[in-house]
C-alpha cells in the first residue's frame, strides 16, 4: 500500500552524480546562423537598411561570405570589415 511501511532510506546508498561543464561559451546562444536567410536578416539589421538597397557588388560580397560560413562571429566580422574599412566610420553610406 502507498504511504504505509518504512520510508525509503537515503544517505549512504545514494550515488554522487558526475558534474560536466558546458563546452560552448553560452549553451543558450547559437554560434551559427540557422539559415542564410537568418544571416541576411541580421546583416540588414546591422546595416540598418534593407539588403535590396545595396549595390550588386555589395550583395555579391555578402553572398560569398555566407557561402563560406554561417558562423555568427566570422560573418559579422567580415561584414564590418567590408562596410566599415576604416575604424570610426558609420554604417553603409
C-alpha positions in Angstrom: 0.0 0.0 0.0 1.1 3.5 -0.7 2.0 5.6 2.3 2.4 2.6 4.7 5.5 0.9 5.8 9.0 2.2 6.3 10.1 5.3 4.3 13.0 4.7 1.8 16.5 5.1 3.2 18.5 7.9 1.9 22.1 8.7 2.6 24.8 6.1 2.3 23.1 4.2 -0.5 22.9 7.3 -2.9 25.4 7.8 -5.6 27.1 11.0 -6.5 26.2 12.5 -9.9 29.1 13.4 -12.2 29.3 17.1 -13.0 30.2 18.1 -16.5 30.5 21.7 -17.5 29.2 23.1 -20.8 31.7 23.2 -23.6 30.2 26.2 -25.5 30.8 29.7 -24.2 27.0 30.1 -23.7 24.9 27.0 -24.2 21.8 29.1 -24.8 23.2 31.2 -27.6 23.6 29.8 -31.1 27.1 30.1 -32.5 26.0 29.9 -36.1 23.1 31.3 -38.1 20.5 28.7 -38.6 20.0 29.6 -42.3 21.3 32.0 -44.9 18.0 34.0 -44.6 18.6 34.4 -40.8 22.1 35.7 -41.5 20.8 38.1 -44.1 18.2 39.4 -41.7 21.0 40.0 -39.1 23.2 41.8 -41.7 20.3 44.0 -42.7 19.7 44.8 -39.1 23.4 45.6 -38.5 23.5 47.8 -41.6 20.1 49.4 -40.7 18.9 49.2 -44.2 17.2 46.6 -46.5 19.6 44.5 -48.5 17.6 45.4 -51.6 19.1 48.9 -51.4 22.7 47.6 -51.6 24.7 47.5 -54.8 25.1 44.3 -56.8 28.8 44.2 -55.7 27.9 44.5 -52.1 25.3 41.8 -52.3 27.8 39.6 -54.2 30.2 40.0 -51.3 27.5 39.2 -48.7 26.5 36.0 -50.6 30.2 35.0 -50.9 30.7 35.3 -47.2 27.5 33.3 -46.4 28.6 30.5 -48.8 31.8 30.2 -46.9 30.5 30.2 -43.4 27.4 30.8 -41.2 29.5 31.3 -38.0 28.0 34.5 -36.5 31.3 36.0 -35.3 33.1 35.4 -38.6 30.2 36.6 -40.8 29.7 39.8 -38.8 33.5 40.5 -38.6 33.7 40.2 -42.4 30.6 42.4 -42.9 32.0 45.0 -40.5 35.4 45.0 -42.2 33.8 45.3 -45.7 31.3 48.0 -44.9 33.5 49.9 -42.4 37.1 49.6 -43.7 38.3 52.5 -41.6 37.7 52.5 -37.9 35.4 55.2 -36.7 33.2 55.2 -39.9 29.5 54.7 -39.7 27.4 52.0 -41.3 26.8 51.9 -45.0 27.0 55.4 -46.5 
